[in-house]
């Protein structure tokens, strides 16, 4: 399987020219408050209903949706982050089933730790 870095150049448009570290820092800042993180849906509104990540009614997001919203206003997650988050989940947590299932089966503290580890791996500059 290709590494996350091999996808980086192809994802610049979806990242709106932002450095990967900055995107991950924004996602981390969003999810630091446990009430802004969710399991079982990409995003939820104030009533707990499932909504699209880019919905103006969204008040909490799963890990990948928080990263997607930090990337672009459409809530589209670039493949670079899909692979990076999967790599961190596998290599640092031994979770072999990808970041979406990591979000579903691990708690808030583990989500924050995964994002911090991903920040450490990500490039500082935009490609």
N, C-alpha and C positions, 0 to 999 in steps of 0.2 A: 504494500500500500504506500502511495506517495506520502511524504511528510506534509505538514501544514504549510511550511515555507514554500513549497512548490506551487501552491495556489495563490500566494499573496499578490503577485502582480496582476493576475486576472480579476481580482476582487476590488481593485482600487476604486472603480466607479461606484460600487455599492457602499464603499466606505467613505464616500464623499471627500476623498483626499486626506482623511484623518489618519494619524499613526495608530496602529493596532493597540499599543499600550494605552493611549488616550481613550480609545473606545472601551476597552476593558475597564479602565478606571471609572468611566461614566456609568457603566453597567453595575459595577461594584457599589458606587455611590447610591444608585437607585435602589439596590437590593439590601443595603445595610440595615434599613428599617425593615424588620420582619413582616410588617403589615403590607409591604410593597412587593413581597414574594409570594408566589402561588405554586401549588402542585395540582395536577389533574387538568390543567388548561393552559393555553399559551398566555392568556391574560384574562383578567376578570374586572367587572365593573364594581361599583360600590355596593351592589346587592349580591355579589358573589356569582353573578352570571358570567358564563364564558363569552368573551368578546375577542375580536381581532386585536393583535398587539398594537396596531396603529389607530385603533378606535379612540376618539376623543373621550370616551367614557371609561377607558381602561385606567385602573388605579393600582393594579399589581400585575406582575409579569413572572413567567418562569425564567430560568437563567438564560436560555437561548433567546427568548423574546426580549429580555432586557438588553442583551448584547445587540440584537437586531435593531432595536429602537435607538441605541446609541450610535449605530452606524448610519442610519438613513431614516427619513420620515415615513417610509413605506413599511417598515417592519420586516424587511427581507434580510435574512441572515446569510452573509456571504459564506461560501464553502470553506474559506480559510478558517473561520471561527468554528464551523462544524467539526472540522478535523482537529483543530487545536484543542478544543474542549474535550473531544473524545480521547485524544492522546493523553491529556492530563488525567482524565478519569481512569484510564487504564494503567498508565505508568505510575501514578502517585497514589491511587486508591485501590488498584487491582480490580476495578470495575470494568468488565469486558463488554458491556452492552450499550455503550454510548451515553453521551451527555443528557439526552432527553429522559432516559430511564434513570440516570443518576439523579436528576432533578426530582423524579417521582419517588425514589427509594431512600434518599438521604435527607438529612435535616438542613435547616437554614445555615447553621455553622459550617457544615461541610460544603455547602454551595459557595459561601464566602471564601472558604479556604481554596476551593478549586479555582475561583476567579483570581485570587491573589497569586496562585501558582502559575496560572496562564499569563498574568501580567508579567511575571518574572521571565517567562519564555518569549514573549512577544517583542518584536522590534520596536524601537523608540521612534523611528522616523517613518513617514508615509513613503510608499513605494511609487 
